[in-house]
């Protein structure tokens, strides 16, 4: 394993770990948010769209 490989792994490993964690959290949050939108209608769906732009 060359130095380049080591640097690549060191840089990408935390990103992959974070991405797995955040995508799990995002899926859970999305489910909750979608349920609230279903219950509360259009006003919250606009907030949800705004929030998703900021989070992504």
Rosetta blueprint (number, residue, H / E / L):
1 X L
2 X L
3 X H
4 X H
5 X H
6 X H
7 X H
8 X H
9 X H
10 X H
11 X H
12 X H
13 X H
14 X H
15 X H
16 X H
17 X H
18 X H
19 X H
20 X H
21 X H
22 X H
23 X H
24 X H
25 X H
26 X H
27 X H
28 X H
29 X H
30 X H
31 X H
32 X H
33 X H
34 X H
35 X H
36 X H
37 X H
38 X H
39 X H
40 X H
41 X L
42 X H
43 X H
44 X H
45 X H
46 X H
47 X H
48 X H
49 X H
50 X H
51 X H
52 X H
53 X H
54 X H
55 X H
56 X L
